[in-house]
Amino acid sequence: MQQSEKKSIEIKPYLNNEMARFYQVSHPTFTKWMKAIADKVGKRNGAYWSVKQVEIIFAELGMPKTLLF
């Protein structure tokens, strides 16, 4: 991939394991990270993080450096 090419991530609802994969960490590690910012992100409604929550997670943890789908 050339340097000028950039991959982008779609902001949509994601599961915990999908988010952990984006950050290349284990599910338990991602869960610990989420506990640290729980007051900012709020609770999930079901299994998925909402679009707004995903935006907050990316703002708090930074955009994932590598995107694995």
Secondary structure, DSSP 4 states (H G I P E B T S, - for coil): --TT-------S-EEHHHHHHHTT--HHHHHHHHHHTHHHH---SSSEEPHHHHHHHHHHH---SS---
